[in-house]
Amino acid sequence: MPLNLHSLSRLLLPPLLAALASWSVAAPTYRAHVIAAPEVSGGVEFIWYSALDTNHHGTSLLTLSQYGNQGVGFVVYDKAGQYLRSVGGFGRYGGNLCNAINDHGDVAGYDWAGYYWFATVQRDQGFSARIHGFPEGVFNGSFSDAYAYGLSDNGHVVGQAVGELDGRSRAYVWHEQVMQEIGTFGGATSTALAVNKNGVAVGYADLPDGSVHAFAFRKGVLHDLGTLGGAHSSALDINNRGQIVGKAQQADGTERAFIFDSRQMSALPTPEGASARADSINQLGQVIGSYTLAGQSHPFLFEEGSVHRLQDLLSAHDQAVWTIAGATTINDKGWILVDANKAGDLHSTVLLLKPAQ
């Protein structure tokens, strides 16, 4: 007997719905693991911590602040929240600042030499570096400023350095004692913020008209990544597959988070009317960033084409305890380093969010 339309739909619709369900990817649930909480003395939060960076082992670089002290310290904790070591600090009379940690536990930053800055990598199990300004002029850059903002596992360092002759600040890549200037797009300055294991650096550089564009510096060639139709953009991170994330303006001036992949910049699907930025990308293409809507900042995870508020991804128990204030990094295991507040605490607690098993 021939099938009518009703009978056909009864046969075809259930398999179709099942197939659609199999295509949709549920957002993961995350559990919160305390890395460093405020330390209380005499009823006062005497010491507190803030998230900076984490590597793919969950070893995390944190800032340490102390009540009544205008200085800041830098410490390293492991994935279980155990203190490993101090990597310095900066106070009234000098010191050092830290920015990033690699998989070997090496820490990049810069030190104050009394009248100039020099970039450093503090070795743990990988490599060390001491980098001065661009090697030009009588003193070969020895007394010009240099800053380190990112490092790779393969010995690359990126940041910004000053030329002894003209005093201009430009981005650089340093590798095996050789410092390579990245340059600009015809403007005055540039800055490199991240580098992958292949030595590809990303950051932002000036144009002659004063606008700033995101760049990728690969094999000695500076590439302009463009914008989303506006004047400005900045690249903030790159993974080892060459995917780049950052922030870029649209034609109306609104700042959007972007991912640059397959030679194309695409805006992440954050809510309409929100300004946004993407700060970190891992090897799986998962992205951490934040968007601001109605004056409220919302840290997010982007994966499988969708943006999810981190707060909404916490387990029901952790949502009742923690309010996520900011996110800094996602590693290749999908672990996310965040600052989060507990009711009644003045300062944030550093958490490592891990996908629930």
Helices and strands as residue ranges (DSSP letters): H 5-23, E 30-36, E 39-41, E 44-54, E 60-66, E 72-77, E 83-91, E 94-101, E 107-112, E 117-122, E 129-131, E 146-151, E 156-162, E 169-175, E 178-183, E 190-195, E 201-206, E 212-218, E 221-226, E 229-238, E 244-250, E 255-261, E 264-267, E 275-281, E 287-293, E 296-303, E 306-309, H 310-313, H 316-321, E 322-330, E 336-342, E 349-355
